[in-house]
Amino acid sequence: MEYYYRWTRNWFECNYLCKTFIFFDGVIFSSHVALNIGPLQGWAKGNLFLMTYSYYIFYMSLFCLMLLTGQPGYMMAPKRTR
């Protein structure tokens, strides 16, 4: 029961390494979006591959952030999913 309990509450406090990761992840994602909107003229005028890649980048950034901060819903996900 103790094993289950430790993953069902938000136990993690974000330290400077966590904050640094969040900052750089935000910068990289913002740069990715700015590049696709600006020089690539809106994801190369609707290129499905680039839009899918942007969705994937957003999803992975969010998933990493939730795992990093120890959100219970993500920590309790099956090992194959994590």
N, C-alpha and C positions, 0 to 999 in steps of 0.2 A: 504494500500500500504506500509506503514511503517513496518508492520509485515513481509511482504515478503522481503523487502529490507534488513533487518537486518540478514537474513539467506542466502543472495545471495553474500556475500563478506566474505573474511577471516578476522574476527574481533578479533580473540583470539590471545593473546601473551602467549607463553608457559612459566610459572613460574617454581619455583624450584620443586613444587609438580608434575607438568606435566613432567618435566625432570626426576624426580625420578621414576615415573611410567614407562616412556619409557625405562629407564635403566634396571629396574627390569624385565620388560616384555621381553626385549632383552636377558637378562641373562637366564630367564626361558626357552624361546624358543630355545636358543643356547644349553642349557643343555638337552632339550628334543631331539633335533637333534643329539647331541653327544652321548646320551644314545642309540638311535636307530641305529646309524651307528656303534658304538663300541661294547659294550657288547651284544646287540641284533643282531649283525651280519647283518646289513642292513635291518632293519625292519623285523627281524625274517625270513630272506630269502624271502622277498616279501609278507609278510602277508598283505592281503587286509585291514583287520580291523585296523592294526597299521598305514598303509599308509593313510587311510581315516581319522583317528584321527589326524595325523600330518597335513594333509590339513586343517582340521577343526580348529586346534590350530593356524595355520598361518592365516587363514581367520579371525578368531575372534580377533587376535592380531592387524591385519591391520585395521579392522573395528573399534575397540576401539580407536586406535590411530587417525583415521580420525575424529571420533566423539569428541575425547578429544581436538583436535586442531581446531575444528570448521570448517572443510572443507565444503564448500557450498553444494556440491553434496550429501554428506552424511547427512547434516543437513536438506536438503529439502526432504529426503526420506520419504515415508509414515510412520506414527507412528507405524504401525504393523511391518514394516521392521526394524525400529530402535529398 
